[in-house]
Each structure stands twice: as C-alpha cells, then as structure tokens.
Amino acid sequence: MAQSLAIAQAILAGFDRHYGLFRQSAWYAKQCFERGDFHRIRQLQRERIDFYDRRVAEALARLENEFRAQEVGALVWQRVKRAYVGLLEGHRQPELAETFFNSVICRILHRDYFQNDFIFLRPAVATDYLDSEPPCFRAYYPAVDGAPGVTAVVRQALADFGLACPWEDVERDVARLIEGARAHWQRTRATAFSAQPDCQLHVLRALFFRNKGAYIIGRIVNDGEIAPFALPILRNARGQIFVDAALFDPEQIELLFSFARAYFMVDMEVPSAWVQFLCTLLPNKPKSELYTMLGLQKQGKTLFYRDFLHHLRHSSDAFVKAPGIEGLVMSVFTLGSFPYVFKVIKDKRGKDTSAEHIRDRYQLVKTHDRVGRMADTWEYSEVPFPRERMAPALLDHLRQVAPSALEEHADVVIVHHLYIERRMEPLNLYLQKAKTAGAEAQLDHAVREYGNAIKDLVAANIFPGDMLYKNFGVTRQGRVVFYDYDEIVYLTDCCFRTIPQASTPEQEMAAEPWYPVAPNDVFPEEFGRFLLGDAGLRRRFLAWHADLLAPEFWQRKQARIRAGALEDVFPYPESMRFPRLAEELES
C-alpha cells in the first residue's frame, strides 16, 4: 500500500507542477499585455501547448527511476488509482488531475488495461459545485437599496481588473457599454430595460488574453433572465486601454470561443467553475470545446472522447466516407449523427510528402494563431471503432489507402493515429448547391468570405498553398475556414513573383514554364487560372479580391510582417467596433 500511495503522490506532484506553470503563463500574459509586448504573448501561447506533454514525460521518468514502473503489476496499479482518488479530496482541479493520471498510466500499461479499474474512463470526483474562494466571478448589485447605481457599478467592474495601464476615456467607455446593453435588451426583448430587484452583473475575475486583446466575460441577470456579454479591451499607440466593442449576441460571443481561434490564456484556480459559468452563456457549446479554448486541450480531448462513446451507445448509423472530393494525403470519414470528421494519413498519397511532414504541418496549425480561419484538431492514437458500425465500403477504402493505420479485430477496428475536427460543408459543394439553386446572395457571401479567409491567413503569416475550394469549409455561422494543411508555409518563406514576359511565341505557348522556378516561388497571376474558371465566381472574386492576383499585395504583407507588425484580425465584425476619432492601435 505504501508503494501505491507513493506512486499516486508522484503522479499528482507532476500534475500540480504542470498546472502551476499553466497558471504562471497566464500571469505573464497579463504583464505582457500591460506593457504591449504582443509578440511575447503569442510566444507564450505557443510554448504553453507543449507544457502538458513535457510534464507527462517528466512524471514517466520519475516513475521509472524511483519505482521501476514497467515492472509494477496490475494489482498495484489498481491500488494506485484508488490512492490517487483519495488524494484528490479538496483538490481544485480534480478533473484535470484525473486526465493527467490517464496520460501517464496509458503510456505504461497495455491498452487491455484501458478500463475504469485502472484509469478514469469515468470521472471519480464531481466538480458540479466546486469553486474557489473567493468565487470565480465577482457579483455587482446596482438595484439594491444603497447601491451606487449602474454607472458606478460598471466603472467599478472595469477597475477591479487592476490593469497597470491608464484608460483612454473610461467615462466614455462606461456610457457606451450601458447604452449598448440597454439597446440590445430592448432589441431582443421588445421592451425597455428596467432593473429588477434581482438585477446583477456577474464578471469572471480574470481577463481572457489572446494576441493583442484582453477580454472581459460576464453576464447580466435581470428578472430571472441571463444576457451574456464580452468586452474586448485593446491598447492604443500611447499605451492607453479602451473598450473596443460590446458583444451581447450569444452567437457572436460563441465565435470568440471558435475552434478556428487560438486558445485563450486565463488564470483559473478552479477551471470547472469557469466552464460551468461559460455554459450559462453558451449552452450549445460542448464542455470539451470550452476546456480546449481555455488552453486545457487535453481535458477537452478527454471530455470529447467520453461524449463520443456516449453517442455511440445511443446511435446506430454507420461511419462512412465524408462527402466531397477525395483528398490526396488524407482519408476522411464521418458519422452522420455526430458533427465531426475523422482524418487518417494515407499510406498511398497522391503527392510526394511524408507522414512526418503532414504531422508537422498539423502541429504548426495547433501552435499558430488560427485567426478564425484554420480548424483546430484533436489528435488521437489507438482509437477503437466498433467494427459493426464501419460501413463495408469505408473499411475497404481504408484498407486500400491506409493499411498501416488499421488493426482489425473481430469486434473493433483500431486506428493507430487520426485527427478529429468539426465537420463543415466543403466550400466547393456549398458553391455548387448555391449555384444550382440560383442563390445569388449565398454565392456573393461565400466568395467574399473565401477571399477574406485567405487575407486573414496572410495577416497571420500563413500561405495556405493549395487554395482550391475543396480545401475550405463553411461553418454553420457561414464562415469560410481552411482545413487542408499539408502545403501551408509561412508567408515570409515564400517568394512572390511576376511571370516574366515571353520573348518568343514558342515560350508563350509552352506547356511548362520556360523561366526558372525555385521551390518557394509563387506566381499570384496563376491563381485565377486554377480558381476562377466559372465566370460568375470570377466576376464576384474580382469585385472584392482582385488584389490577391497581384504579387504586390503579398509582398506588402511580407514587408509588414518582417518589420515586426502584428496585423489586427478581429474576432467580431468591424461594424461592431465603437467609433474612434483616429485609429491608432498598438502593433
């Protein structure tokens, strides 16, 4: 028993070190925001993604050095789990600690032991009412007797974050927020706002940092109704802070937590309490995605897999090939009743690229700023699928294109490595349907969004490489998102050129380029030949995005990035930003 307890204590110590460093990175992000060091914030975001795997590796090394973990018997590991559960009494992050335990143990034990006796297939510690002291949110009461009033309460809520930056004009911002909240209330409820006895303002205690912004997240409670809000805080060139917009629409707030955005950095003592709070604002957002967007992607993976197993038990449809044009390097399948796709790297690929390179590109996307235009993925290993749920045509296809990824048993098919991401409608199918239906407004929107997606990627120093429509998807909110990563490179690694003028008719008619082309050379003039064969799409594209066909556009963007500029890509429409006399954001 002493050995079991000592092993459990060693694993928990590894987790506690991990979460301490996780919180420390959020504290550093606040300091960076206060001094306008936005490049360092991005660097912290990238570094933090590797924290978890490093701490797991450290825990494994300790278990091997101190306890010869590979020689420990199954009975002892069962006792280790029971001892670990006892250690979690009073712990502030028990669900995360359970996931960390799973990560460590699953690298020691054979998958035959991946059952609840040895790992946490089901949570052992409830977190429904767990919270910190003081609680995760501050509560303000503007309507009770003796209260200072709405204006003073909103001003105090902004001041309580204690940012070491002067406000540009806090009274102006407070007035705008109150006016915006009243207008939203009247617009959505067809009645003027009137503070009732239960009127409260709940604001999460820590700011949400991402790139150049800090976000205040909260809710208004009035007469039993809940109205969420999110307030992006930015800095001007003089180092002063201001509220850039007031977001009250739940769908707009949901986009802040989109799978196509970089993870937030936020200091949370009890993350489950923060997720519970966010669920009241975004009830349609699964907890797995909320944990992920808070930077706790391993917990997001755990919850997603539990949701996946629950869905399998309560559904009967089959896994089939995903609709759309077959990819050259990935095979994609889906379950119609489940809004995700499963992507497997092919053994037989249609282009000369290695599996290691593909994994590297997906990792690049994981650690990069996705600016709302690249889909995040969960990466899994050794995933068992019920054999009876795999459509025969899909299974035959996977055997042909990715045999090394499969391990077949009588009742399950194990996929050794795959990526899972939100399902979207392929842009080429979306355009085809809209054209067939004569939906001119949809075509206009899709083409404009397509070009905007490319420009947002460019702003984030990403050149997507293969820009065919089939490599983009349309989300349920109508946003166009890129999801084919094997050819992406940093924009600054490309050389954008003009096609040289042909000097002879033979050169002009040649099937192959008559001029030298280096591996990273890109000729934007050629984009139209591959992308704009349809006259209607070409007309629309040229109306909004003709600049993408000129090398000068790309060269200008490269120059700004090389000069250290961080372009502004807002996760909300430009129309929602508060008016300013002069645009002078700090870059």
C-alpha positions as CSV (number, residue, x, y, z in Angstrom):
1,M,0.0,0.0,0.0
2,A,2.9,2.4,0.8
3,Q,4.2,1.9,-2.8
4,S,0.8,2.5,-4.3
5,L,0.4,5.8,-2.3
6,A,3.9,6.9,-3.2
7,I,3.3,6.3,-6.9
8,A,0.0,8.2,-6.7
9,Q,1.7,11.1,-4.9
10,A,4.4,11.3,-7.6
11,I,1.9,11.5,-10.4
12,L,-0.2,14.2,-8.6
13,A,3.0,16.1,-8.0
14,G,3.7,16.0,-11.7
15,F,0.2,17.4,-12.4
16,D,0.5,20.1,-9.8
17,R,3.8,21.3,-11.3
18,H,2.1,21.4,-14.7
19,Y,-0.9,23.4,-13.6
20,G,1.3,25.8,-11.6
21,L,3.2,26.6,-14.8
22,F,0.0,26.8,-16.7
23,R,-1.3,29.5,-14.4
24,Q,2.0,31.3,-14.4
25,S,1.9,31.7,-18.2
26,A,-1.5,33.5,-17.8
27,W,0.0,35.8,-15.2
28,Y,2.9,36.5,-17.6
29,A,0.4,37.2,-20.4
30,K,-1.3,39.9,-18.2
31,Q,2.1,41.5,-17.7
32,C,2.9,41.4,-21.4
33,F,-0.5,43.0,-22.3
34,E,0.2,45.8,-19.8
35,R,3.5,46.7,-21.5
36,G,2.2,46.0,-25.0
37,D,4.5,43.0,-25.7
38,F,2.2,41.2,-28.0
39,H,4.9,39.1,-29.7
40,R,5.7,37.6,-26.3
41,I,2.0,36.8,-25.7
42,R,2.0,34.8,-28.9
43,Q,5.2,33.1,-27.9
44,L,3.6,32.2,-24.5
45,Q,0.6,30.7,-26.3
46,R,2.9,28.5,-28.4
47,E,5.1,27.4,-25.5
48,R,2.1,26.5,-23.3
49,I,0.8,23.9,-25.7
50,D,3.9,21.8,-25.1
51,F,3.7,22.1,-21.3
52,Y,1.4,19.1,-20.8
53,D,3.4,16.5,-22.7
54,R,6.6,17.7,-21.1
55,R,5.2,17.2,-17.6
56,V,3.8,13.8,-18.5
57,A,7.3,12.8,-19.8
58,E,8.8,14.0,-16.5
59,A,6.3,12.0,-14.5
60,L,7.1,8.9,-16.5
61,A,10.8,9.3,-16.0
62,R,10.3,9.7,-12.2
63,L,8.1,6.6,-12.0
64,E,10.6,4.6,-13.9
65,N,13.6,5.9,-11.9
66,E,12.0,5.6,-8.5
67,F,9.5,2.7,-8.8
68,R,10.6,0.7,-12.0
69,A,7.1,1.4,-13.3
70,Q,7.3,-1.1,-16.2
71,E,7.7,-3.9,-13.7
72,V,4.7,-2.9,-11.4
73,G,1.9,-5.4,-11.5
74,A,-1.7,-4.8,-12.5
75,L,-3.0,-5.2,-8.9
76,V,-0.7,-2.4,-7.7
77,W,-1.9,-0.1,-10.5
78,Q,-5.5,-0.6,-9.3
79,R,-4.4,0.4,-5.8
80,V,-2.6,3.4,-7.3
81,K,-5.8,4.6,-8.8
82,R,-7.7,4.2,-5.5
83,A,-4.9,6.1,-3.6
84,Y,-5.0,8.8,-6.2
85,V,-8.7,9.3,-5.8
86,G,-8.1,9.8,-2.1
87,L,-5.5,12.5,-2.8
88,L,-8.0,14.5,-4.9
89,E,-10.2,15.2,-1.9
90,G,-10.3,19.0,-1.7
91,H,-8.2,19.4,-4.9
92,R,-9.2,22.4,-7.0
93,Q,-8.5,20.8,-10.4
94,P,-9.6,17.1,-9.9
95,E,-10.9,16.6,-13.4
96,L,-7.6,17.8,-14.9
97,A,-5.6,15.7,-12.4
98,E,-7.6,12.6,-13.5
99,T,-6.8,13.3,-17.1
100,F,-3.1,13.7,-16.3
101,F,-3.2,10.3,-14.4
102,N,-4.7,8.7,-17.6
103,S,-2.0,10.2,-19.8
104,V,0.7,8.8,-17.6
105,I,-0.8,5.4,-17.0
106,C,-1.8,4.8,-20.6
107,R,1.9,5.2,-21.6
108,I,2.8,2.4,-19.2
109,L,0.0,-0.1,-19.4
110,H,-1.1,-2.1,-22.5
111,R,-4.5,-1.0,-23.9
112,D,-6.1,-4.1,-22.5
113,Y,-6.0,-2.2,-19.2
114,F,-7.7,0.9,-20.5
115,Q,-10.7,0.2,-18.3
116,N,-12.2,2.0,-15.3
117,D,-10.4,-0.2,-12.8
118,F,-7.1,1.3,-13.9
119,I,-7.8,4.7,-15.5
120,F,-10.5,7.3,-15.2
121,L,-12.9,6.3,-18.0
122,R,-15.5,8.0,-15.9
123,P,-14.8,10.8,-13.5
124,A,-14.4,9.9,-9.9
125,V,-14.7,13.3,-8.3
126,A,-17.7,15.5,-9.0
127,T,-17.0,19.2,-9.9
128,D,-20.6,20.5,-10.4
129,Y,-20.4,22.8,-7.4
130,L,-16.7,23.2,-7.0
131,D,-15.5,26.7,-6.8
132,S,-12.6,28.8,-5.5
133,E,-12.7,31.2,-2.6
134,P,-13.4,33.9,-3.5
135,P,-15.7,32.6,-6.3
136,C,-14.7,32.6,-9.9
137,F,-16.8,35.7,-10.6
138,R,-17.5,39.0,-9.0
139,A,-21.1,40.0,-8.4
140,Y,-22.3,43.6,-8.6
141,Y,-25.8,44.7,-7.5
142,P,-26.8,48.1,-9.0
143,A,-30.5,47.9,-8.0
144,V,-30.5,47.1,-4.2
145,D,-31.0,49.8,-1.6
146,G,-27.9,51.9,-1.1
147,A,-26.3,50.6,-4.3
148,P,-24.1,53.1,-6.2
149,G,-26.1,52.7,-9.4
150,V,-25.5,51.2,-12.8
151,T,-22.8,53.7,-14.0
152,A,-20.7,53.4,-10.8
153,V,-21.1,49.6,-10.9
154,V,-19.9,49.3,-14.5
155,R,-17.0,51.6,-13.7
156,Q,-16.0,49.5,-10.7
157,A,-16.2,46.3,-12.7
158,L,-13.7,47.7,-15.2
159,A,-11.4,49.0,-12.4
160,D,-11.4,45.7,-10.5
161,F,-9.2,44.0,-13.0
162,G,-6.4,46.2,-11.9
163,L,-4.6,46.6,-15.2
164,A,-1.4,48.7,-14.9
165,C,-2.5,50.8,-17.9
166,P,-4.3,54.2,-18.0
167,W,-7.7,54.3,-19.6
168,E,-8.1,56.4,-22.7
169,D,-11.5,57.6,-21.6
170,V,-13.2,55.3,-19.0
171,E,-16.3,57.5,-18.7
172,R,-16.9,57.4,-22.4
173,D,-16.5,53.6,-22.4
174,V,-18.8,53.1,-19.4
175,A,-21.5,55.2,-21.1
176,R,-21.1,53.2,-24.4
177,L,-21.4,49.9,-22.5
178,I,-24.6,50.9,-20.7
179,E,-26.1,52.4,-23.9
180,G,-25.2,49.2,-25.8
181,A,-26.7,46.9,-23.1
182,R,-29.9,48.8,-23.0
183,A,-30.3,48.9,-26.8
184,H,-29.6,45.1,-27.0
185,W,-32.1,44.4,-24.3
186,Q,-34.8,46.4,-26.0
187,R,-34.0,45.0,-29.4
188,T,-34.1,41.3,-28.3
189,R,-37.0,41.6,-25.8
190,A,-39.1,44.4,-27.3
191,T,-39.2,46.2,-24.0
192,A,-37.0,48.9,-22.3
193,F,-34.5,47.7,-19.7
194,S,-35.7,48.1,-16.2
195,A,-33.5,47.0,-13.3
196,Q,-35.5,44.5,-11.2
197,P,-34.7,43.5,-7.6
198,D,-32.6,40.6,-8.7
199,C,-30.5,42.7,-11.2
200,Q,-26.9,41.6,-11.0
201,L,-23.7,41.9,-13.0
202,H,-21.5,38.8,-12.9
203,V,-18.0,39.2,-14.2
204,L,-15.3,36.5,-14.3
205,R,-12.4,37.5,-12.2
206,A,-9.6,37.2,-14.6
207,L,-9.1,38.6,-18.1
208,F,-9.0,36.3,-21.2
209,F,-5.8,37.1,-23.1
210,R,-5.3,36.3,-26.8
211,N,-2.9,38.1,-29.2
212,K,-3.4,41.8,-28.8
213,G,-6.7,41.7,-26.9
214,A,-7.9,41.2,-23.3
215,Y,-11.5,40.1,-22.9
216,I,-13.9,40.7,-20.1
217,I,-16.5,37.9,-20.0
218,G,-19.7,38.1,-17.9
219,R,-23.5,38.1,-17.8
220,I,-26.3,40.4,-16.8
221,V,-29.0,38.8,-14.7
222,N,-32.3,40.6,-14.6
223,D,-35.8,39.3,-13.7
224,G,-34.6,35.7,-14.0
225,E,-33.1,36.2,-17.5
226,I,-29.4,35.9,-18.4
227,A,-27.8,38.1,-21.0
228,P,-24.1,37.3,-21.8
229,F,-21.6,39.8,-22.7
230,A,-17.9,40.0,-23.8
231,L,-15.9,43.2,-23.8
232,P,-12.6,43.3,-25.8
233,I,-10.0,45.6,-24.3
234,L,-7.3,47.0,-26.6
235,R,-4.3,49.4,-26.3
236,N,-3.7,52.5,-28.3
237,A,-0.3,53.6,-29.5
238,R,0.1,55.6,-26.3
239,G,-0.3,52.6,-24.1
240,Q,-3.8,53.6,-23.0
241,I,-6.6,51.0,-22.9
242,F,-10.2,51.2,-24.2
243,V,-13.2,49.0,-24.8
244,D,-13.3,48.3,-28.5
245,A,-16.7,46.7,-28.7
246,A,-19.6,45.3,-26.6
247,L,-20.7,41.9,-27.7
248,F,-24.1,40.7,-26.4
249,D,-25.3,38.3,-29.1
250,P,-24.5,34.7,-27.9
251,E,-23.6,33.6,-31.4
252,Q,-21.1,36.4,-31.7
253,I,-19.6,35.5,-28.3
254,E,-19.5,31.9,-29.4
255,L,-17.2,33.0,-32.2
256,L,-14.7,34.2,-29.6
257,F,-14.5,30.5,-28.5
258,S,-14.5,29.1,-32.0
259,F,-12.5,26.0,-32.9
260,A,-10.7,28.2,-35.5
261,R,-9.3,30.5,-32.9
262,A,-6.1,30.4,-30.8
263,Y,-6.6,29.3,-27.2
264,F,-7.1,31.9,-24.5
265,M,-4.7,32.5,-21.7
266,V,-6.6,33.0,-18.4
267,D,-5.7,32.4,-14.8
268,M,-8.2,30.0,-13.2
269,E,-7.8,28.3,-9.8
270,V,-10.9,26.1,-10.4
271,P,-11.3,25.7,-14.2
272,S,-14.5,23.6,-13.8
273,A,-16.2,26.6,-12.2
274,W,-15.2,28.8,-15.2
275,V,-16.5,26.2,-17.6
276,Q,-19.8,26.0,-15.7
277,F,-20.1,29.8,-15.9
278,L,-19.4,29.8,-19.6
279,C,-22.0,27.1,-20.2
280,T,-24.7,29.5,-18.9
281,L,-23.6,32.0,-21.6
282,L,-23.1,29.4,-24.4
283,P,-25.4,26.5,-23.7
284,N,-24.9,25.0,-27.2
285,K,-21.1,24.8,-26.8
286,P,-19.9,21.4,-25.5
287,K,-17.7,21.5,-22.4
288,S,-15.0,19.7,-24.4
289,E,-14.6,22.7,-26.7
290,L,-14.8,25.2,-23.8
291,Y,-12.0,23.4,-21.9
292,T,-10.0,23.4,-25.1
293,M,-10.4,27.1,-25.8
294,L,-9.3,27.8,-22.3
295,G,-6.0,26.2,-23.2
296,L,-6.8,22.9,-21.5
297,Q,-6.9,20.9,-24.7
298,K,-6.0,17.5,-23.0
299,Q,-9.1,17.8,-20.8
300,G,-11.1,18.8,-23.9
301,K,-9.9,15.6,-25.6
302,T,-11.0,13.5,-22.5
303,L,-14.4,15.0,-22.5
304,F,-14.8,14.7,-26.3
305,Y,-14.0,11.0,-26.1
306,R,-16.5,10.5,-23.4
307,D,-19.1,12.3,-25.4
308,F,-18.1,10.2,-28.4
309,L,-18.5,6.9,-26.5
310,H,-21.9,8.1,-25.1
311,H,-23.1,9.0,-28.6
312,L,-22.1,5.6,-30.0
313,R,-24.1,3.9,-27.3
314,H,-27.2,6.0,-28.3
315,S,-26.9,5.9,-32.1
316,S,-26.9,3.2,-34.8
317,D,-25.8,4.8,-38.0
318,A,-22.6,3.8,-39.8
319,F,-19.2,5.5,-40.3
320,V,-18.9,6.4,-44.0
321,K,-16.6,8.4,-46.2
322,A,-17.1,12.1,-45.8
323,P,-18.7,13.9,-48.7
324,G,-16.5,15.9,-51.1
325,I,-13.6,15.4,-53.3
326,E,-11.1,12.7,-52.1
327,G,-8.0,14.2,-50.6
328,L,-4.6,13.4,-51.9
329,V,-2.9,12.8,-48.5
330,M,-5.8,12.3,-46.0
331,S,-8.8,9.9,-45.9
332,V,-11.7,11.4,-44.2
333,F,-14.7,9.7,-42.7
334,T,-17.7,10.7,-40.6
335,L,-20.7,9.6,-38.7
336,G,-23.8,11.4,-40.0
337,S,-25.3,11.8,-36.5
338,F,-22.1,13.2,-35.0
339,P,-20.8,16.7,-36.1
340,Y,-17.2,15.8,-36.5
341,V,-14.9,14.2,-39.1
342,F,-12.1,11.7,-38.6
343,K,-8.9,12.2,-40.7
344,V,-6.3,9.5,-41.4
345,I,-3.0,10.0,-43.1
346,K,-2.8,7.8,-46.2
347,D,0.0,5.3,-46.9
348,K,-0.7,5.8,-50.6
349,R,-0.6,9.5,-51.1
350,G,-1.3,11.5,-54.3
351,K,1.6,13.8,-53.8
352,D,5.2,13.4,-52.7
353,T,5.0,14.3,-49.0
354,S,5.9,12.3,-45.9
355,A,3.6,11.4,-43.0
356,E,6.1,13.2,-40.7
357,H,5.7,16.4,-42.8
358,I,1.9,16.2,-42.5
359,R,2.0,15.8,-38.8
360,D,4.4,18.7,-38.6
361,R,2.0,20.9,-40.5
362,Y,-0.9,20.0,-38.2
363,Q,1.3,20.8,-35.2
364,L,2.2,24.2,-36.8
365,V,-1.5,25.0,-37.0
366,K,-2.0,23.8,-33.4
367,T,0.6,26.3,-32.1
368,H,-0.1,29.2,-34.5
369,D,-2.7,31.9,-34.4
370,R,-5.5,30.5,-36.4
371,V,-7.3,33.9,-36.8
372,G,-10.7,32.2,-37.1
373,R,-9.7,30.7,-40.4
374,M,-7.9,27.3,-39.7
375,A,-9.7,24.5,-38.0
376,D,-8.3,23.1,-34.8
377,T,-8.0,19.4,-34.4
378,W,-7.8,16.8,-31.6
379,E,-5.0,14.2,-32.2
380,Y,-5.6,10.7,-31.0
381,S,-3.8,7.4,-31.0
382,E,-5.1,3.8,-30.8
383,V,-8.8,4.6,-31.2
384,P,-11.1,1.6,-31.3
385,F,-14.2,1.8,-33.6
386,P,-17.0,-0.8,-33.4
387,R,-16.4,-2.9,-36.4
388,E,-20.2,-3.4,-37.0
389,R,-20.5,0.4,-37.3
390,M,-17.9,0.7,-40.1
391,A,-19.6,0.7,-43.5
392,P,-18.0,-2.0,-45.6
393,A,-17.2,0.5,-48.4
394,L,-15.3,2.7,-45.9
395,L,-13.4,-0.3,-44.4
396,D,-12.4,-1.4,-47.9
397,H,-11.3,2.1,-48.7
398,L,-9.1,2.4,-45.6
399,R,-7.6,-1.0,-46.3
400,Q,-6.6,0.2,-49.7
401,V,-5.2,3.7,-48.9
402,A,-4.1,3.5,-45.2
403,P,-3.5,-0.2,-44.3
404,S,-0.7,0.6,-41.8
405,A,-3.2,2.8,-39.8
406,L,-5.5,-0.1,-39.1
407,E,-5.5,-3.0,-36.7
408,E,-8.6,-5.2,-37.2
409,H,-10.1,-7.5,-34.6
410,A,-13.3,-9.4,-34.5
411,D,-15.3,-6.7,-32.8
412,V,-13.3,-3.5,-33.3
413,V,-11.1,-1.7,-35.8
414,I,-8.3,0.2,-34.1
415,V,-7.0,3.3,-35.9
416,H,-3.4,3.9,-34.8
417,H,-3.4,7.6,-35.5
418,L,-6.0,10.2,-36.5
419,Y,-7.2,13.8,-36.3
420,I,-10.7,14.8,-35.3
421,E,-12.2,18.2,-36.2
422,R,-15.5,19.9,-36.5
423,R,-17.5,18.9,-39.6
424,M,-18.0,21.7,-42.2
425,E,-19.6,21.7,-45.6
426,P,-16.9,21.7,-48.2
427,L,-16.8,25.1,-50.0
428,N,-16.9,23.5,-53.5
429,L,-20.1,21.7,-52.6
430,Y,-21.6,24.8,-51.0
431,L,-20.9,26.9,-54.1
432,Q,-22.3,24.1,-56.3
433,K,-25.5,23.9,-54.3
434,A,-25.9,27.7,-54.2
435,K,-25.3,28.0,-58.0
436,T,-27.9,25.2,-58.7
437,A,-30.4,26.9,-56.5
438,G,-29.8,30.3,-58.0
439,A,-28.9,31.6,-54.6
440,E,-27.1,34.8,-55.6
441,A,-26.8,36.2,-52.1
442,Q,-25.2,32.9,-50.9
443,L,-22.7,32.9,-53.8
444,D,-21.8,36.6,-53.0
445,H,-21.3,35.8,-49.3
446,A,-19.2,32.6,-50.0
447,V,-16.8,34.2,-52.5
448,R,-16.3,37.2,-50.3
449,E,-15.7,35.0,-47.3
450,Y,-13.3,32.9,-49.3
451,G,-11.1,35.8,-50.1
452,N,-11.4,37.2,-46.6
453,A,-10.2,33.8,-45.2
454,I,-7.1,34.0,-47.4
455,K,-6.4,37.6,-46.4
456,D,-6.8,36.7,-42.7
457,L,-4.4,33.8,-43.1
458,V,-1.9,36.2,-44.8
459,A,-2.2,38.6,-41.9
460,A,-1.2,35.7,-39.6
461,N,1.9,34.9,-41.8
462,I,0.3,31.8,-43.3
463,F,0.3,31.0,-47.0
464,P,-2.2,28.2,-47.5
465,G,-0.5,26.7,-50.6
466,D,-3.4,24.8,-52.2
467,M,-6.2,27.3,-52.3
468,L,-8.7,25.1,-54.2
469,Y,-12.3,25.4,-52.9
470,K,-12.4,21.8,-51.8
471,N,-9.8,22.6,-49.1
472,F,-12.1,25.1,-47.4
473,G,-15.2,24.5,-45.4
474,V,-18.3,26.6,-44.5
475,T,-19.3,26.6,-40.8
476,R,-22.9,26.8,-39.6
477,Q,-22.3,30.5,-39.0
478,G,-21.4,30.9,-42.7
479,R,-17.7,31.5,-42.1
480,V,-15.2,30.0,-44.5
481,V,-12.4,28.1,-42.8
482,F,-9.3,26.4,-44.2
483,Y,-8.6,22.7,-43.3
484,D,-6.0,21.2,-45.6
485,Y,-2.6,21.8,-44.1
486,D,0.0,19.7,-45.9
487,E,1.1,22.6,-48.1
488,I,0.9,25.5,-45.7
489,V,4.1,27.5,-45.2
490,Y,5.0,30.8,-43.5
491,L,4.2,33.7,-45.8
492,T,7.7,35.1,-45.2
493,D,9.2,31.9,-46.6
494,C,7.6,32.5,-50.0
495,C,8.9,34.4,-53.0
496,F,6.0,36.1,-54.8
497,R,6.9,36.9,-58.4
498,T,5.5,38.3,-61.6
499,I,5.5,35.9,-64.5
500,P,8.3,37.1,-66.9
501,Q,7.2,38.4,-70.3
502,A,7.6,35.8,-73.0
503,S,10.2,36.8,-75.7
504,T,9.1,34.3,-78.3
505,P,5.8,32.7,-79.4
506,E,7.3,29.3,-78.6
507,Q,7.8,30.4,-75.0
508,E,4.3,31.8,-74.7
509,M,2.7,28.6,-76.0
510,A,5.0,26.2,-74.0
511,A,3.2,23.7,-71.7
512,E,5.9,24.1,-69.0
513,P,7.4,27.3,-67.6
514,W,10.3,28.5,-69.8
515,Y,11.7,30.5,-66.9
516,P,13.4,29.1,-63.8
517,V,11.1,28.4,-60.8
518,A,12.5,27.8,-57.3
519,P,10.7,25.6,-54.8
520,N,9.2,28.6,-52.8
521,D,8.3,30.7,-55.8
522,V,4.7,31.7,-56.1
523,F,3.0,33.5,-59.0
524,P,-0.3,35.0,-57.9
525,E,-1.2,35.7,-61.5
526,E,-1.8,32.0,-61.9
527,F,-4.4,31.8,-59.1
528,G,-7.1,32.9,-61.5
529,R,-6.4,30.0,-63.9
530,F,-7.0,27.4,-61.2
531,L,-9.7,29.1,-59.1
532,L,-11.8,31.3,-61.3
533,G,-12.8,29.2,-64.3
534,D,-16.5,29.8,-63.5
535,A,-17.5,33.2,-64.9
536,G,-19.9,34.1,-62.1
537,L,-17.3,33.3,-59.4
538,R,-14.6,35.1,-61.3
539,R,-16.8,38.3,-61.5
540,R,-17.5,38.2,-57.8
541,F,-13.9,37.4,-56.8
542,L,-12.5,40.3,-58.9
543,A,-15.1,42.7,-57.4
544,W,-13.7,42.1,-53.9
545,H,-10.4,40.4,-54.1
546,A,-8.6,41.2,-57.3
547,D,-5.6,42.3,-55.2
548,L,-4.9,38.7,-54.4
549,L,-3.9,38.1,-58.0
550,A,-1.1,40.6,-57.9
551,P,2.3,39.9,-56.3
552,E,2.5,43.4,-54.9
553,F,-0.3,42.6,-52.4
554,W,1.7,39.6,-51.0
555,Q,5.0,41.4,-51.0
556,R,3.5,44.3,-49.0
557,K,2.1,41.9,-46.4
558,Q,5.5,40.2,-46.2
559,A,7.3,43.5,-45.6
560,R,5.0,44.4,-42.7
561,I,5.4,41.0,-41.0
562,R,9.2,41.2,-41.4
563,A,9.1,44.6,-39.9
564,G,7.5,43.1,-36.8
565,A,3.9,44.3,-37.3
566,L,1.1,42.2,-35.9
567,E,-1.9,42.7,-38.1
568,D,-5.3,43.2,-36.5
569,V,-7.7,40.4,-37.2
570,F,-10.8,41.0,-35.0
571,P,-13.0,38.1,-33.9
572,Y,-16.0,40.3,-34.4
573,P,-17.3,42.3,-37.3
574,E,-15.8,45.7,-38.0
575,S,-19.3,47.2,-37.7
576,M,-19.5,46.3,-34.1
577,R,-16.4,48.3,-33.1
578,F,-17.0,51.5,-31.3
579,P,-16.2,54.6,-33.4
580,R,-12.9,56.3,-32.8
581,L,-11.6,59.7,-33.9
582,A,-8.3,58.2,-35.1
583,E,-7.3,54.5,-35.5
584,E,-4.1,54.1,-33.6
585,L,-3.9,50.6,-32.3
586,E,-0.6,49.4,-30.9
587,S,1.1,47.0,-33.3
